Amino acid sequence: GGEDGAKYALAIAKGVSTTSLVVIDQFTGEIVGERVKFPFRTAHVLPFDVAGGTMGLVLVDSSGAAAVYPKADTAWLSAREQLRHMSYYKVDQELNEVRGYKFNPAPEVFGSEISALHSWTVAFPPESGDIVGFASKPMEGEVVNSWVRVPGDRSTMFKYLNPNTIFVATSTEAAVHVNLIDAVTGRILYRVRH
């Protein structure tokens, strides 16, 4: 929300080789401020907290080059501090693999180029079939009805919900393989064949 109580939305428009961002008043539809244009088509959008309670975005293109929005000193400094904790992944169904990326430490100079490094790969062998589906946890707002489960032996099991878990399903004619992968490390957390 804004200082005047208005609610704003950020619209992201991807062109063939550019990305434009514009802030819009949700109630009136009016454009607030200037349109910001980046000279690349965005493939991944990673949110982060900016000092003062606002949100910023790291926009990453398909080659791993990244930029920070908004283009302001406070957003740059906040992104610089948080980049070492950010990561993202790509699912390549043609090569039958999932690849993870992290960011190089950001340079100290405001507006300098930020780039991502390939950090892990999980390749699925032909005998496990082709990737037929994948999903990840929502960023926020997931409601968990019960954090604790009491099995028949009266012990207590606590649920730990890793926010960085990726679900990847592969399939052959004979079976479906389900994989849970940690998106930060590439470690396979769980694998089962049905």
Secondary structure, DSSP 8 states (H G I E B T S, - for coil): --TTS--EEEEEEE-SS-EEEEEEETTT--EEEEEEEESS-EEEEEEEEETTTEEEEEEEETTSEEEEES-SHHHHHHHHHHGGG-EEEEEETTTTEEEEEEE----SSTT--EEEEEEEEEE--GGG-EEEEEEE--SS----S-SEE--TTS--EE----TTEEEEEEE-SS-EEEEEEETTT--EEEEEE-
